[in-house]
Amino acid sequence: MDRNSPTHEERQRLIRLAAAARCRLTGEVAALRHRLDIPSRIRSSLKGHPVTWLAGSLASGIAASFLFRRKPQSTKKRRSLSAILLDLTLTAARPMVKLWLGDQFKLWLARLASQAAENRLLSRTSPTSKFR
């Protein structure tokens, strides 16, 4: 044999070394899993510090509203009461006017179609050709 077999103490030392490495690796894997589990970390942070999260969301919402604020529109003229009432009346009457106009259009198309049918019947019954 080329190699000397390790002694009993050497084997025990290697076994203890392997067990210690296993324990250390298990702890590191658990820590890495905890670090990479973002939803669980956020959930636990929300449960642990709800007021901080509420204040942070409120502050970020206010900051975003200031950041994305539009330019103020030009000031509108105040309308009189009669103008407001006229606008409301026209808004309420618009659907009725649409219905009435649609019915009138249908009647006009029906008259047009019946006149075209009459003209076709008349042209078939009356001779128009001189060479008969």
C-alpha positions as CSV (number, residue, x, y, z in Angstrom):
1,M,0.0,0.0,0.0
2,D,1.1,3.4,-0.9
3,R,-0.9,5.4,1.6
4,N,-1.0,5.0,5.3
5,S,-4.6,4.5,6.5
6,P,-5.7,7.4,8.7
7,T,-5.8,6.7,12.4
8,H,-9.0,6.6,14.5
9,E,-8.4,10.1,15.8
10,E,-7.9,11.5,12.3
11,R,-11.2,9.9,11.2
12,Q,-13.0,11.4,14.2
13,R,-11.5,14.8,13.4
14,L,-12.7,14.6,9.8
15,I,-16.2,13.5,10.9
16,R,-16.4,16.5,13.2
17,L,-15.1,18.8,10.5
18,A,-17.7,17.5,8.1
19,A,-20.5,17.9,10.6
20,A,-19.5,21.4,11.4
21,A,-19.3,22.3,7.7
22,R,-22.8,20.7,7.2
23,C,-24.2,22.8,10.1
24,R,-22.6,26.0,8.7
25,L,-23.9,25.3,5.2
26,T,-27.4,24.6,6.5
27,G,-27.4,27.9,8.3
28,E,-26.2,29.8,5.2
29,V,-28.8,28.1,3.0
30,A,-31.6,29.1,5.4
31,A,-30.3,32.7,5.5
32,L,-30.0,32.8,1.7
33,R,-33.6,31.5,1.4
34,H,-34.8,34.1,3.8
35,R,-33.0,36.8,1.9
36,L,-34.5,35.7,-1.4
37,D,-38.0,35.2,-0.2
38,I,-39.2,38.8,-0.8
39,P,-43.0,38.3,-0.4
40,S,-42.5,36.7,3.0
41,R,-40.1,39.4,4.1
42,I,-42.6,42.1,3.0
43,R,-45.5,40.3,4.7
44,S,-43.6,40.1,8.0
45,S,-42.5,43.7,7.7
46,L,-46.1,44.8,7.1
47,K,-47.2,42.9,10.2
48,G,-44.4,44.2,12.3
49,H,-44.4,47.9,11.3
50,P,-47.9,48.8,9.8
51,V,-47.7,52.5,10.8
52,T,-44.4,52.9,9.1
53,W,-45.7,51.4,5.9
54,L,-48.9,53.6,6.0
55,A,-46.8,56.7,6.5
56,G,-44.5,55.7,3.7
57,S,-47.3,55.1,1.3
58,L,-49.0,58.3,2.2
59,A,-45.8,60.3,1.7
60,S,-45.1,58.6,-1.6
61,G,-48.6,59.3,-2.8
62,I,-48.4,63.0,-1.9
63,A,-45.0,63.2,-3.6
64,A,-46.3,61.5,-6.8
65,S,-49.3,63.8,-6.8
66,F,-47.0,66.9,-6.7
67,L,-44.7,65.4,-9.3
68,F,-47.4,64.5,-11.8
69,R,-49.6,67.6,-11.2
70,R,-51.1,69.1,-14.4
71,K,-51.1,72.8,-15.1
72,P,-54.1,74.6,-13.7
73,Q,-56.7,75.1,-16.4
74,S,-57.9,78.6,-17.3
75,T,-60.6,79.9,-15.0
76,K,-64.1,79.3,-16.3
77,K,-66.5,82.1,-16.6
78,R,-69.5,81.8,-14.3
79,R,-72.6,81.1,-16.3
80,S,-75.9,82.6,-15.5
81,L,-78.9,80.6,-14.2
82,S,-80.7,80.9,-17.6
83,A,-77.7,79.5,-19.4
84,I,-77.4,76.6,-17.0
85,L,-81.2,75.8,-17.4
86,L,-80.9,76.0,-21.2
87,D,-78.0,73.6,-21.2
88,L,-79.9,71.2,-19.0
89,T,-82.9,71.4,-21.2
90,L,-80.9,70.7,-24.4
91,T,-79.1,67.8,-22.7
92,A,-82.4,66.3,-21.7
93,A,-84.0,66.9,-25.1
94,R,-81.1,65.4,-27.1
95,P,-82.2,61.7,-26.8
96,M,-85.8,62.6,-27.9
97,V,-84.6,64.6,-30.8
98,K,-82.4,61.7,-31.9
99,L,-85.3,59.3,-31.8
100,W,-87.6,61.7,-33.7
101,L,-84.9,62.3,-36.4
102,G,-84.3,58.5,-36.7
103,D,-88.0,57.9,-37.2
104,Q,-88.2,60.6,-39.8
105,F,-85.3,59.2,-41.7
106,K,-86.9,55.7,-41.7
107,L,-90.1,57.2,-43.1
108,W,-88.2,59.1,-45.8
109,L,-86.4,55.9,-46.8
110,A,-89.6,53.9,-46.9
111,R,-91.3,56.5,-49.1
112,L,-88.2,56.5,-51.4
113,A,-88.3,52.7,-51.6
114,S,-92.0,52.7,-52.4
115,Q,-91.7,55.3,-55.1
116,A,-88.8,53.4,-56.7
117,A,-91.0,50.2,-56.6
118,E,-93.9,52.1,-58.2
119,N,-91.6,53.5,-60.9
120,R,-90.4,50.0,-61.7
121,L,-94.0,48.6,-62.0
122,L,-95.0,51.5,-64.2
123,S,-92.0,51.1,-66.5
124,R,-92.9,47.4,-67.0
125,T,-96.5,47.9,-67.8
126,S,-96.2,50.9,-70.1
127,P,-94.5,50.4,-73.4
128,T,-91.5,52.6,-73.8
129,S,-90.1,51.1,-77.0
130,K,-91.2,52.3,-80.5
131,F,-90.1,49.2,-82.2
132,R,-92.7,46.7,-81.0
